Amino acid sequence: MTNSSLIEINLEDYYDTHERVVYDIKDNLFQGFVLKEKEFRAFVKTNDWSQYQDKNVAIICSSDAIVPTWAYMLLVTSIESYANTVLYGSLESLEQYLFQKALSKIDLKDLQDAKVMIKGCGRYPVPEFAYVEITRLLKPIVTSLMYGEACSAVPVYKKSKQVG
């Protein structure tokens, strides 16, 4: 693309609007510290996981307990049938994953040699991670990268002109 017009990318367009929730495995631990396998397996088998329908779920353990890895795996086998996304980690990790997944689908060929404006501020909370990730993706292919609005753009990157 050799078009000199400015292309605007609004990271809000990549914001996953599904509800975000945390599943804390601590609530399944005996006295907050011990996972009893038989009881846990029964719980996973009989619990109504439909409450996670179309939600983005972050699985954590907020206690200092040592939880066996298979317990997280077992949870995922039930939750993922309903959830939009499920992963181990904090809500921040979940947000990063959602943006990384969405931004990885951008067809970068369409932005080759383009001048790009990354829109700032909006109605959804776009994390800094998304701005860093889009910069990482675009820097090798665009001629310039700016942040903000056309009337108040902050230059972020400009490809140096090759003399030759």
N, C-alpha and C positions, 0 to 999 in steps of 0.2 A: 504494500500500500504506500503510495508516494503522495497521497493527498495531504495538503498542508493544513487542512482544517483541524480544529481541536476536537478530540473525542473525549467525552465525559464518561467516567465510570463512577457510579454511585454504589458504594459497598452495601448500602441498605437493600439493594436489589438482590443481594446474595444472603440476606438475613433469613434464617429459618424461623418461621413464626410459630412453630409447634411449641407448646408449653414445655418448660424445663423443670424437671423434678430430681430430687436426690433420693436414692434408696440407701439407707444406712443399715448395713448388716449388723451393726451393734445391737439392734433391736431383736435379733435372733440369737443372741449369745446368752447363755446361762450366767446370771449375775454380772452380765456385761463383759465377761472375759473368756468364756469357754463355749466353743461350738460343739454341741452334742449331735453327732452325725445322724443318728436315727430320727431324732426329733426334727432336725433341720430338713432332712429329705422328705419327711412327712409333710412339713409345712410347705415346701416348694411344690410338692405334688398336689396339695389340696387348696392352696391359696388362690383367691380370685385375682389373677394377674390382669384382667381386662381393665382395671383401673389405670393401667399404663397405656391404654389404647392411644396411638398417634402422639405420644409424648416422647420427648428426648430425656433419657434417664441416665444419670450419673450414679454409679454405684461406689460407695465409700464405706469405710469403717472408722467411725470417729472415736473409738476407744483404742487403748493401747494393746488390745488383744492381738495375738498372732492367729490370723485366720488362714486356714489352708487354702491354697490356690483353687482347688477343685470346688470349693464352696462358691466362689465368685463365678466360676464356669457354670455351675449348676443353676445359679440364679439367671444367668444370661439365657440358658436354654428355655426358660419359661417366660422371661420378660420380653425377649426379642420377638416373640410371636405376635406381640401386641404393639410394642413401641416403634416409634419412627426410627430412633437411634438409641443404642444402649452402649455404654462404655464404663470402664473402671476409671475413676478420677473425679476431681472436683467439678463444680459448675464451670469454672474457668477452663478446665481441660476440655469439657464438653463443648463450650463455645468455640474454642480454638479448633477442635475437630470439625465442627459444623462448617466453619468458615473455610478451613483447609479443603474440605471435601467439595464445597461449592466453588471455590476459586480454581480448583484444579480442573474444572470443566470448561473454563474459559478457552476459547479457540484463539490462541496467541497469534496464529498466522494472520488473523484479521487486524492485528495491531502492529504488524511489522512496519518499522520506520514511521510510526505515528507520533503525533504530539498528543499526550494524554493528560487529562485533568482528573485527579481523584477527588471527588466531591467530599467535603467535610460537613459535619454536623447534620443532624436529622432527627427523625422520630424514634429510630431504633438504636439501642446501645451497641455500636460497632466497636469491638475491642481493638486496642493498639496492635494486637497480633495480626489482625486482618490488613491493616495499613502496611505493616512490615512485610507481610507475605505478598501482597500485591506489588509492592516495590521490588521485592526479590524476583518475582516472576516477570515483571515488565522491563526492568533495567537492561537486560541483554538485547532487547528487541526494539525498544522505542527510541525516537530521537530526543524527546524531552518528556519529562514527567513533572507535573505540578500538583499542588494540593490546594483545596479551597474552592473558591468560586471564580468564574471568569473575571469578575470585577476586582477581586482581591486575591489573586493567585500567589502562592508561595512556590518559587522554583525549588525543586527537589533534585532533579538530575537533568543534565544536558549532555548528549553524546558529543564528544570532541570531534571536530572535523579532521578527517584524515587528509593529509597533504600527500599527494603522490602523483 
